[in-house]
Amino acid sequence: MIHQTVKLRDAGGEDAFLTPAYGSRAMSEPVPKYELSEKGLPPQIVYDLIHDELILDGNSRLNLATFVTTWMEDEAKRLMAETFDKNMIDKDEYPQTAEIELRCVNMLSRLWNAPAENEAVGCSTIGSSEAAMLGGMALKWKWRQRMKDKGKPADKPNMVMGINVQVCWEKFCRYWEIEPRRAPMEGDRFCLTAEEAVKLIDENTIGVVAIMGSTFDGRYENVKEINDALVKLNAKTGWEVPIHVDGASGGFVAPFLQPKLEWDFRLPLVKSINASGHKFGLVFPGVGWIVWRDKAELPEELIFHCNYLGGDLPNFALNFSRPGNQVIAQYYNFLRLGREGYRRIHQTSRDVAMFLSGRIAEMGPFDLISDGSDIPVFAFTTNGKANFSVFDMSAKLRERGWLVPAYTFPKNREDLAVLRCVCKEGFTRDMADMLLRDLRVAVDHFASLTTHKPRTAGAGFHH
Ligand SMILES: Cc1ncc(COP(=O)(O)O)c(C=O)c1O
């Protein structure tokens, strides 16, 4: 978020100050909100002031909008607190943290079936967005080299994706001057298909992004079909169009819940995969991962070798300093859960999602867009039996503390507005029952209104 500075003149009077809430006991002076005060305050007072202000934030456990982890075990939290001081970039100073990152990359490359004969490489990032930038850059650099080798111009790169991509891919294209070619939605098709992808590809296509777990409805794109279509297209044209899989959510779900589904490095054209450790990797924000199936897929020019922290540190990242404790927390989960633990947790979340979506479908005024059977995320819309909109329902549920986002779909389904539930560890079957009860009460409330005009837009959710 870009924040604007507040004109102190406009804020004026009391608005420019934090009220001394504990004034009667320990504090008497107001604290400026928008400029540094001359003197500091005792820690307990500051803690209370900020702690109290944050009460106004939503309760993260009732936040069905976010994909991001909202619950971790106490031991994981303790480890994270013990390692707040570790800077991930200081690999020479914190070699064991670096070793743990390397082990995590190894575990993920094997989880995603990187061929044993290749040398898979990868790194942690602050999240999937940074990982997407790195994956996209590698595709651009590889494509440019291919064009140079053929003596062809390399000034009009494009990237093919569904319109359902998360905003990080639009950012990638804008920041790195690549034409985004987005297949629009059509009727009940909300994802990229092989057929649509092929229509948009030409020799300037640096790659195709396929999503495992669409942000809009949680569904997987058919990466195998896209791979097979590209194998044929490449053979026919002599192009070498590769695939990057955005497994922000599904990268940590499919290996456990749909192990037979081929979407990863088992498919030859899948060159790189990103995933968010802080989503279904079950770590608090922010940690993401990217793995390339072979080091040949990561152009050497993108790697910086710095020696000013001691040692030679090959680095491919957008930022420099970054917390190391999330990587440690990821490793904690890997050791703590193993494949069996991840399977059990995600299976439970999927059971809860499918229970909830099933009951919502039976209620009457709703139709499901997806049911939560891919990743435990589903979207639903209102039908002719509803005298309210999804935006009304989202606002009504908020009165009870539930954060259930309502938003419209992109081109060509802007007419479709949905509610979406992300069911994560910590959102229990009991909580699903409570949400259902509140949904029913809300439906009855709207049914009792004789002159209700459904609202057509909401506050807007950007996920
Ligand atoms: C499919 C997809 N890709 C990328 C992202 C961005 O991930 P992050 O928040 O880890 O940067 C998201 C976030 O919801 C997502 O759903």
The ligand as a Gaussian input file, in Angstrom:
#p B3LYP/6-31G(d) Opt

LIG

0 1
 C       -2.039000     -18.069000      -7.283000
 C       -1.284000     -17.042000      -6.479000
 N       -0.090000     -16.623000      -6.916000
 C        0.642000     -15.714000      -6.239000
 C        0.173000     -15.166000      -5.058000
 C        1.012000     -14.164000      -4.317000
 O        1.539000     -14.797000      -3.205000
 P        2.277000     -14.061000      -1.996000
 O        1.200000     -13.450000      -1.185000
 O        2.967000     -15.195000      -1.306000
 O        3.227000     -13.071000      -2.565000
 C       -1.071000     -15.581000      -4.551000
 C       -1.622000     -15.003000      -3.319000
 O       -2.754000     -15.212000      -2.945000
 C       -1.813000     -16.550000      -5.280000
 O       -3.013000     -16.990000      -4.846000

